[in-house]
Amino acid sequence: MQSFHLAIPVHDLEAAEAFYTEYFNCSIGRRCDRWIDFDFFGHQLTVHLDESVSVAVNTNQVDGKSVPTHHFGVVLEWEQWHALTDRLKALSCTFIIEPYVRFAGQAGEQATMFFTDPSGNALEFKSFKQVSELFAAG
């Protein structure tokens, strides 16, 4: 598996560290006073301190819901997604879009949820009932 690298701005490194380690059990790699590398499900997520960061939330309508146009996340295995959903609910996560299943019983059936980190970066976690349908045309 090849890993991706993603760098995002945050306005508070301590809050970002608490969020990514508590919500996702991310381990920390390299760090300094202005950035932190996280092992984000086997990928390198770097948060860079930017006190002036202001994340505007623009949305598009998808499946009758306002989906943030700028977001990132991970496609998880079905059971892993449900376990994360339970964990986030237990941590009183505030969802932008509550966890739900789209296209139930149809091709492309998928579970999805959206929420933000403490700096307003939007995350989506999803899972496909049949992972082979990840890139299937609708």
VEXFI-129221 format. One record per atom (N, C-alpha, C): atom name; x, y, z; chain; residue in one letter. Coordinates in Angstrom, 2 decimals. Example, Ala and Ser with C-alpha at 12.3 -4.5 7.8 and 13.67 -1.06 7.14 Angstrom:
2
R   a       xx       yy       zz  c  r
R   N    13.19    -5.69     7.80  A  a
R  CA    12.30    -4.50     7.80  A  a
R   C    13.20    -3.30     7.80  A  a
R   N    12.85    -2.25     7.08  A  s
R  CA    13.67    -1.06     7.14  A  s
R   C    12.90     0.03     7.87  A  s
//
This chain:
138
R   a       xx       yy       zz  c  r
R   N     0.84    -1.18     0.00  A  m
R  CA     0.00     0.00     0.00  A  m
R   C     0.88     1.24     0.00  A  m
R   N     0.54     2.19    -0.84  A  q
R  CA     1.22     3.48    -0.82  A  q
R   C     0.43     4.42     0.07  A  q
R   N     1.14     5.25     0.79  A  s
R  CA     0.49     6.19     1.69  A  s
R   C     0.47     7.58     1.07  A  s
R   N    -0.55     8.36     1.44  A  f
R  CA    -0.57     9.75     1.00  A  f
R   C    -0.04    10.62     2.11  A  f
R   N     0.32    11.84     1.74  A  h
R  CA     0.72    12.87     2.70  A  h
R   C    -0.23    14.05     2.50  A  h
R   N    -0.77    14.55     3.59  A  l
R  CA    -1.66    15.70     3.54  A  l
R   C    -1.24    16.66     4.64  A  l
R   N    -1.11    17.94     4.31  A  a
R  CA    -0.78    18.98     5.29  A  a
R   C    -1.95    19.94     5.36  A  a
R   N    -2.38    20.24     6.59  A  i
R  CA    -3.52    21.13     6.80  A  i
R   C    -3.17    22.18     7.85  A  i
R   N    -3.82    23.35     7.78  A  p
R  CA    -3.57    24.38     8.80  A  p
R   C    -4.44    24.15    10.04  A  p
R   N    -3.88    24.48    11.19  A  v
R  CA    -4.63    24.47    12.44  A  v
R   C    -4.27    25.72    13.23  A  v
R   N    -5.19    26.20    14.05  A  h
R  CA    -4.90    27.41    14.82  A  h
R   C    -4.40    27.10    16.23  A  h
R   N    -4.39    25.82    16.62  A  d
R  CA    -3.97    25.43    17.96  A  d
R   C    -3.39    24.02    17.89  A  d
R   N    -2.06    23.92    18.04  A  l
R  CA    -1.42    22.60    17.95  A  l
R   C    -1.86    21.66    19.06  A  l
R   N    -2.00    22.17    20.28  A  e
R  CA    -2.41    21.31    21.39  A  e
R   C    -3.81    20.74    21.16  A  e
R   N    -4.73    21.56    20.68  A  a
R  CA    -6.09    21.09    20.41  A  a
R   C    -6.07    20.05    19.28  A  a
R   N    -5.26    20.30    18.26  A  a
R  CA    -5.16    19.35    17.15  A  a
R   C    -4.58    18.03    17.64  A  a
R   N    -3.54    18.10    18.46  A  e
R  CA    -2.94    16.87    18.99  A  e
R   C    -3.96    16.08    19.82  A  e
R   N    -4.69    16.76    20.67  A  a
R  CA    -5.70    16.08    21.50  A  a
R   C    -6.76    15.44    20.61  A  a
R   N    -7.23    16.16    19.60  A  f
R  CA    -8.28    15.66    18.72  A  f
R   C    -7.82    14.42    17.95  A  f
R   N    -6.71    14.51    17.26  A  y
R  CA    -6.28    13.41    16.39  A  y
R   C    -5.80    12.19    17.19  A  y
R   N    -5.27    12.40    18.37  A  t
R  CA    -4.87    11.24    19.18  A  t
R   C    -6.08    10.64    19.90  A  t
R   N    -6.98    11.47    20.41  A  e
R  CA    -8.14    10.95    21.15  A  e
R   C    -9.20    10.34    20.22  A  e
R   N    -9.53    11.03    19.15  A  y
R  CA   -10.60    10.56    18.27  A  y
R   C   -10.18     9.36    17.43  A  y
R   N    -8.91     9.34    16.99  A  f
R  CA    -8.48     8.31    16.04  A  f
R   C    -7.30     7.46    16.52  A  f
R   N    -6.83     7.68    17.73  A  n
R  CA    -5.67     6.97    18.25  A  n
R   C    -4.44     7.14    17.36  A  n
R   N    -4.30     8.29    16.74  A  c
R  CA    -3.14     8.56    15.89  A  c
R   C    -1.88     8.63    16.74  A  c
R   N    -0.82     7.99    16.27  A  s
R  CA     0.46     8.17    16.93  A  s
R   C     1.16     9.36    16.30  A  s
R   N     2.09     9.93    17.03  A  i
R  CA     2.80    11.12    16.58  A  i
R   C     4.18    10.72    16.08  A  i
R   N     4.55    11.27    14.94  A  g
R  CA     5.88    11.07    14.38  A  g
R   C     6.74    12.27    14.74  A  g
R   N     7.28    12.89    13.72  A  r
R  CA     8.10    14.08    13.97  A  r
R   C     7.21    15.24    14.39  A  r
R   N     7.84    16.17    15.11  A  r
R  CA     7.12    17.37    15.53  A  r
R   C     8.10    18.47    15.86  A  r
R   N     7.63    19.68    15.83  A  c
R  CA     8.39    20.82    16.34  A  c
R   C     7.38    21.82    16.88  A  c
R   N     7.79    23.03    17.13  A  d
R  CA     6.87    23.99    17.75  A  d
R   C     5.83    24.54    16.78  A  d
R   N     5.93    24.25    15.47  A  r
R  CA     4.99    24.78    14.49  A  r
R   C     4.23    23.71    13.70  A  r
R   N     4.54    22.43    13.89  A  w
R  CA     3.84    21.36    13.17  A  w
R   C     3.98    20.03    13.88  A  w
R   N     3.06    19.11    13.54  A  i
R  CA     3.07    17.74    14.07  A  i
R   C     2.71    16.79    12.94  A  i
R   N     3.47    15.70    12.82  A  d
R  CA     3.12    14.61    11.90  A  d
R   C     2.35    13.54    12.67  A  d
R   N     1.23    13.09    12.10  A  f
R  CA     0.43    12.02    12.68  A  f
R   C     0.42    10.81    11.75  A  f
R   N     0.38     9.63    12.32  A  d
R  CA     0.09     8.41    11.57  A  d
R   C    -1.43     8.32    11.53  A  d
R   N    -2.00     8.72    10.41  A  f
R  CA    -3.44     8.83    10.22  A  f
R   C    -3.90     7.64     9.39  A  f
R   N    -4.17     6.53    10.06  A  f
R  CA    -4.61     5.30     9.39  A  f
R   C    -3.57     4.84     8.36  A  f
R   N    -2.29     4.96     8.72  A  g
R  CA    -1.22     4.53     7.82  A  g
R   C    -0.77     5.60     6.84  A  g
R   N    -1.35     6.78     6.92  A  h
R  CA    -0.99     7.89     6.04  A  h
R   C    -0.38     9.01     6.87  A  h
R   N     0.38     9.89     6.23  A  q
R  CA     1.03    10.97     6.96  A  q
R   C     0.18    12.23     6.88  A  q
R   N    -0.37    12.62     8.02  A  l
R  CA    -1.13    13.85     8.15  A  l
R   C    -0.28    14.82     8.95  A  l
R   N     0.01    15.97     8.37  A  t
R  CA     0.79    16.99     9.06  A  t
R   C    -0.11    18.19     9.33  A  t
R   N    -0.15    18.62    10.59  A  v
R  CA    -0.87    19.83    10.94  A  v
R   C     0.17    20.93    11.14  A  v
R   N    -0.06    22.05    10.47  A  h
R  CA     0.84    23.21    10.55  A  h
R   C     0.13    24.34    11.28  A  h
R   N     0.82    24.91    12.26  A  l
R  CA     0.25    26.01    13.02  A  l
R   C     0.11    27.25    12.15  A  l
R   N    -1.09    27.80    12.13  A  d
R  CA    -1.40    29.03    11.41  A  d
R   C    -2.48    29.73    12.23  A  d
R   N    -2.04    30.63    13.11  A  e
R  CA    -2.98    31.29    14.02  A  e
R   C    -4.06    32.08    13.29  A  e
R   N    -3.83    32.43    12.03  A  s
R  CA    -4.79    33.23    11.30  A  s
R   C    -5.76    32.36    10.49  A  s
R   N    -5.64    31.05    10.61  A  v
R  CA    -6.47    30.17     9.79  A  v
R   C    -7.95    30.41    10.06  A  v
R   N    -8.69    30.51     8.98  A  s
R  CA   -10.13    30.65     9.04  A  s
R   C   -10.68    29.77     7.93  A  s
R   N   -11.27    28.66     8.29  A  v
R  CA   -11.74    27.71     7.30  A  v
R   C   -13.18    28.04     6.94  A  v
R   N   -13.37    28.52     5.72  A  a
R  CA   -14.72    28.80     5.23  A  a
R   C   -15.37    27.48     4.85  A  a
R   N   -16.62    27.32     5.22  A  v
R  CA   -17.31    26.08     4.91  A  v
R   C   -18.28    26.33     3.75  A  v
R   N   -17.81    26.03     2.54  A  n
R  CA   -18.67    26.06     1.37  A  n
R   C   -19.21    24.65     1.18  A  n
R   N   -20.42    24.56     0.67  A  t
R  CA   -21.04    23.24     0.56  A  t
R   C   -21.67    23.03    -0.82  A  t
R   N   -21.85    21.77    -1.15  A  n
R  CA   -22.62    21.33    -2.30  A  n
R   C   -23.70    20.39    -1.78  A  n
R   N   -24.84    20.38    -2.45  A  q
R  CA   -25.90    19.45    -2.08  A  q
R   C   -25.60    18.07    -2.66  A  q
R   N   -25.52    17.10    -1.78  A  v
R  CA   -25.31    15.70    -2.18  A  v
R   C   -26.30    14.87    -1.38  A  v
R   N   -27.12    14.13    -2.06  A  d
R  CA   -28.08    13.26    -1.38  A  d
R   C   -28.95    14.04    -0.39  A  d
R   N   -29.26    15.30    -0.75  A  g
R  CA   -30.12    16.13     0.10  A  g
R   C   -29.43    16.70     1.31  A  g
R   N   -28.10    16.63     1.38  A  k
R  CA   -27.35    17.12     2.53  A  k
R   C   -26.30    18.12     2.05  A  k
R   N   -25.94    19.07     2.92  A  s
R  CA   -24.93    20.07     2.59  A  s
R   C   -23.54    19.53     2.93  A  s
R   N   -22.84    19.07     1.89  A  v
R  CA   -21.52    18.46     2.06  A  v
R   C   -20.44    19.53     1.90  A  v
R   N   -19.54    19.65     2.88  A  p
R  CA   -18.44    20.62     2.73  A  p
R   C   -17.61    20.30     1.49  A  p
R   N   -17.36    21.32     0.66  A  t
R  CA   -16.60    21.06    -0.56  A  t
R   C   -15.14    20.74    -0.26  A  t
R   N   -14.58    21.33     0.78  A  h
R  CA   -13.21    21.01     1.19  A  h
R   C   -13.28    20.06     2.38  A  h
R   N   -12.84    18.83     2.16  A  h
R  CA   -12.82    17.84     3.24  A  h
R   C   -11.84    16.73     2.88  A  h
R   N   -11.48    15.95     3.88  A  f
R  CA   -10.62    14.79     3.67  A  f
R   C   -11.04    13.72     4.65  A  f
R   N   -10.54    12.52     4.47  A  g
R  CA   -10.85    11.44     5.38  A  g
R   C   -10.32    10.13     4.86  A  g
R   N   -10.89     9.06     5.34  A  v
R  CA   -10.41     7.72     5.02  A  v
R   C   -11.62     6.84     4.70  A  v
R   N   -11.44     5.94     3.75  A  v
R  CA   -12.43     4.90     3.48  A  v
R   C   -12.05     3.71     4.35  A  v
R   N   -12.92     3.36     5.27  A  l
R  CA   -12.66     2.28     6.23  A  l
R   C   -13.40     1.01     5.84  A  l
R   N   -13.01    -0.09     6.44  A  e
R  CA   -13.78    -1.33     6.30  A  e
R   C   -15.11    -1.13     7.03  A  e
R   N   -16.14    -1.85     6.59  A  w
R  CA   -17.51    -1.67     7.10  A  w
R   C   -17.57    -1.72     8.63  A  w
R   N   -17.00    -2.76     9.22  A  e
R  CA   -17.05    -2.91    10.68  A  e
R   C   -16.22    -1.83    11.37  A  e
R   N   -15.10    -1.45    10.77  A  q
R  CA   -14.23    -0.41    11.32  A  q
R   C   -14.95     0.94    11.33  A  q
R   N   -15.71     1.22    10.26  A  w
R  CA   -16.47     2.47    10.20  A  w
R   C   -17.50     2.52    11.33  A  w
R   N   -18.21     1.42    11.54  A  h
R  CA   -19.21     1.38    12.59  A  h
R   C   -18.58     1.51    13.98  A  h
R   N   -17.43     0.91    14.18  A  a
R  CA   -16.73     1.04    15.46  A  a
R   C   -16.29     2.49    15.68  A  a
R   N   -15.78     3.15    14.63  A  l
R  CA   -15.40     4.56    14.76  A  l
R   C   -16.63     5.42    15.05  A  l
R   N   -17.73     5.14    14.40  A  t
R  CA   -18.97     5.88    14.65  A  t
R   C   -19.35     5.78    16.13  A  t
R   N   -19.31     4.58    16.67  A  d
R  CA   -19.63     4.39    18.09  A  d
R   C   -18.66     5.16    18.97  A  d
R   N   -17.37     5.13    18.62  A  r
R  CA   -16.35     5.85    19.40  A  r
R   C   -16.62     7.35    19.38  A  r
R   N   -16.89     7.89    18.19  A  l
R  CA   -17.12     9.33    18.07  A  l
R   C   -18.37     9.75    18.83  A  l
R   N   -19.42     8.96    18.78  A  k
R  CA   -20.63     9.27    19.55  A  k
R   C   -20.34     9.24    21.04  A  k
R   N   -19.54     8.27    21.49  A  a
R  CA   -19.20     8.19    22.91  A  a
R   C   -18.37     9.39    23.35  A  a
R   N   -17.61     9.98    22.41  A  l
R  CA   -16.81    11.17    22.71  A  l
R   C   -17.61    12.46    22.48  A  l
R   N   -18.91    12.34    22.23  A  s
R  CA   -19.81    13.48    22.00  A  s
R   C   -19.39    14.34    20.82  A  s
R   N   -18.94    13.69    19.77  A  c
R  CA   -18.57    14.38    18.54  A  c
R   C   -19.79    15.12    17.98  A  c
R   N   -19.58    16.34    17.52  A  t
R  CA   -20.64    17.10    16.86  A  t
R   C   -20.50    16.87    15.36  A  t
R   N   -21.48    16.24    14.78  A  f
R  CA   -21.43    15.91    13.36  A  f
R   C   -22.01    17.04    12.51  A  f
R   N   -21.38    17.28    11.36  A  i
R  CA   -21.95    18.16    10.34  A  i
R   C   -23.06    17.38     9.65  A  i
R   N   -22.75    16.14     9.31  A  i
R  CA   -23.73    15.20     8.76  A  i
R   C   -23.64    13.94     9.61  A  i
R   N   -24.73    13.63    10.28  A  e
R  CA   -24.78    12.45    11.15  A  e
R   C   -24.45    11.18    10.35  A  e
R   N   -23.88    10.19    11.00  A  p
R  CA   -23.60     8.92    10.32  A  p
R   C   -24.89     8.31     9.74  A  p
R   N   -24.80     7.90     8.48  A  y
R  CA   -25.95     7.25     7.84  A  y
R   C   -25.46     6.41     6.66  A  y
R   N   -26.35     5.59     6.13  A  v
R  CA   -26.04     4.73     5.00  A  v
R   C   -26.79     5.25     3.78  A  v
R   N   -26.02     5.49     2.72  A  r
R  CA   -26.59     5.93     1.44  A  r
R   C   -26.75     4.73     0.52  A  r
R   N   -27.73     4.78    -0.34  A  f
R  CA   -27.95     3.75    -1.37  A  f
R   C   -28.12     2.36    -0.77  A  f
R   N   -28.80     2.27     0.37  A  a
R  CA   -29.00     0.98     1.05  A  a
R   C   -29.61    -0.04     0.10  A  a
R   N   -28.98    -1.19     0.02  A  g
R  CA   -29.46    -2.28    -0.81  A  g
R   C   -29.20    -2.11    -2.29  A  g
R   N   -28.49    -1.03    -2.66  A  q
R  CA   -28.21    -0.76    -4.07  A  q
R   C   -26.70    -0.85    -4.33  A  q
R   N   -26.34    -0.84    -5.59  A  a
R  CA   -24.92    -0.78    -5.94  A  a
R   C   -24.34     0.51    -5.37  A  a
R   N   -23.17     0.43    -4.80  A  g
R  CA   -22.53     1.61    -4.21  A  g
R   C   -22.98     1.92    -2.80  A  g
R   N   -23.67     0.96    -2.14  A  e
R  CA   -24.11     1.19    -0.76  A  e
R   C   -22.91     1.61     0.08  A  e
R   N   -23.08     2.72     0.79  A  q
R  CA   -21.97     3.26     1.57  A  q
R   C   -22.45     3.94     2.84  A  q
R   N   -21.64     3.86     3.86  A  a
R  CA   -21.87     4.57     5.10  A  a
R   C   -20.98     5.80     5.09  A  a
R   N   -21.48     6.92     5.61  A  t
R  CA   -20.69     8.15     5.61  A  t
R   C   -21.05     9.01     6.82  A  t
R   N   -20.13     9.88     7.19  A  m
R  CA   -20.35    10.86     8.25  A  m
R   C   -19.35    12.00     8.06  A  m
R   N   -19.73    13.19     8.48  A  f
R  CA   -18.89    14.38     8.38  A  f
R   C   -18.83    15.09     9.73  A  f
R   N   -17.67    15.64    10.06  A  f
R  CA   -17.49    16.44    11.26  A  f
R   C   -16.23    17.28    11.06  A  f
R   N   -15.93    18.17    11.98  A  t
R  CA   -14.74    19.02    11.86  A  t
R   C   -13.78    18.80    13.01  A  t
R   N   -12.52    19.13    12.75  A  d
R  CA   -11.53    19.14    13.83  A  d
R   C   -11.65    20.50    14.55  A  d
R   N   -10.89    20.73    15.61  A  p
R  CA   -11.03    21.98    16.36  A  p
R   C   -10.73    23.25    15.56  A  p
R   N   -10.02    23.13    14.43  A  s
R  CA    -9.73    24.30    13.59  A  s
R   C   -10.72    24.47    12.45  A  s
R   N   -11.72    23.61    12.38  A  g
R  CA   -12.74    23.72    11.35  A  g
R   C   -12.45    22.95    10.08  A  g
R   N   -11.39    22.15    10.05  A  n
R  CA   -11.12    21.31     8.89  A  n
R   C   -12.16    20.19     8.86  A  n
R   N   -12.86    20.06     7.73  A  a
R  CA   -13.91    19.06     7.61  A  a
R   C   -13.33    17.69     7.26  A  a
R   N   -13.84    16.67     7.92  A  l
R  CA   -13.44    15.29     7.67  A  l
R   C   -14.65    14.47     7.29  A  l
R   N   -14.44    13.55     6.36  A  e
R  CA   -15.47    12.57     6.01  A  e
R   C   -14.86    11.18     6.16  A  e
R   N   -15.56    10.33     6.86  A  f
R  CA   -15.18     8.92     6.92  A  f
R   C   -16.30     8.15     6.27  A  f
R   N   -15.93     7.24     5.38  A  k
R  CA   -16.95     6.45     4.69  A  k
R   C   -16.50     5.01     4.59  A  k
R   N   -17.45     4.18     4.23  A  s
R  CA   -17.19     2.76     4.02  A  s
R   C   -18.18     2.24     2.99  A  s
R   N   -17.71     1.36     2.16  A  f
R  CA   -18.57     0.75     1.15  A  f
R   C   -18.92    -0.66     1.58  A  f
R   N   -20.18    -1.01     1.43  A  k
R  CA   -20.62    -2.37     1.76  A  k
R   C   -19.80    -3.36     0.93  A  k
R   N   -19.56    -3.02    -0.34  A  q
R  CA   -18.69    -3.80    -1.23  A  q
R   C   -17.55    -2.87    -1.66  A  q
R   N   -16.38    -3.03    -1.07  A  v
R  CA   -15.26    -2.13    -1.37  A  v
R   C   -14.93    -2.09    -2.85  A  v
R   N   -15.27    -3.13    -3.59  A  s
R  CA   -15.02    -3.16    -5.02  A  s
R   C   -15.82    -2.08    -5.76  A  s
R   N   -16.81    -1.48    -5.10  A  e
R  CA   -17.65    -0.45    -5.72  A  e
R   C   -17.17     0.96    -5.42  A  e
R   N   -15.97     1.08    -4.85  A  l
R  CA   -15.42     2.38    -4.48  A  l
R   C   -15.40     3.35    -5.67  A  l
R   N   -14.99     2.87    -6.83  A  f
R  CA   -14.89     3.75    -8.00  A  f
R   C   -15.94     3.42    -9.06  A  f
R   N   -16.98     2.70    -8.69  A  a
R  CA   -18.02     2.34    -9.65  A  a
R   C   -18.79     3.58   -10.09  A  a
R   N   -19.10     3.64   -11.38  A  a
R  CA   -19.90     4.74   -11.92  A  a
R   C   -21.34     4.58   -11.45  A  a
R   N   -21.94     5.69   -11.13  A  g
R  CA   -23.32     5.66   -10.61  A  g
R   C   -24.35     5.81   -11.66  A  g
//
